[in-house]
């Protein structure tokens, strides 16, 4: 396992969470129907979230499967 790569992937996941999770979380108690523009924006946010999450999961798999980088003598 490559601990640095794992740490980097975790940090990316945290940034994604802070940046977009609130946008894709369902709104509780909303009684009005969203406009077409709101639906389009929600779809863009969800698409961005999904693609970035896929990339992070891929990084996690590579970190778990990878070998740690050794420091080269300088």
N, C-alpha and C positions, 0 to 999 in steps of 0.2 A: 504494500500500500504506500502511496505517495502522500504523506501527511500535509505537505505544503499545498499540493493541488486540491486535497480535500478541504483544507482551510479556505482556500480561494473560492471554491465552489460554494461553500457554506456562506461566505461573505456575500457572494453574488445573490444567493437565495434570500438573505436578509435584506439586501438592497431592493430586490424585486418586491418583496413583501411590503416594505415601507413605501415604495413608489406606487404600486398598482393594486394591492389587495383590496383596499377600501373602495376602489372603483369597480371591481368585479363582484364584490359581495352584494347579495340581494338586499334591496332596501326594504326594511320592515315597515308595514303599515301604510304603504303607498296605495292610495285609492284611485289615483288618476292614471290614465293611460299615457305612456310616453309618446312623444312625437317621433316622426320618422328620423329626424336629425338626432334625437337622443338615442334611438335604437341603433343608428349607424355608428355613433360615437361609442356606445357600449360594445358593439361588435368589434370595433377597432381596438378598444382597450382589452377585450377578452382575447382577441387574436394575438396581440403583443404579449400579453401575459402567458398564453399557452406556448408560444414559440420560445420565449425566453426560459420558461420552466423546462421545456424539452431540452434546451441547450445545457441548462444547469444539471439536469438528471444525467445527461450524457457525460458531462464533466465528472460527476460523482462516480459513475461506473469506471471511467478511465482512471480516476484517482485510486479507486479500490483495487483495480487490476494492475496498476502501475507499480514500479519499484521506486523507492525514495531516491531523490537526486543526491549524489554525494558531493560534498564540497571539494572542489579541485584545489590542490595546493597552489598558492600564488606566489 
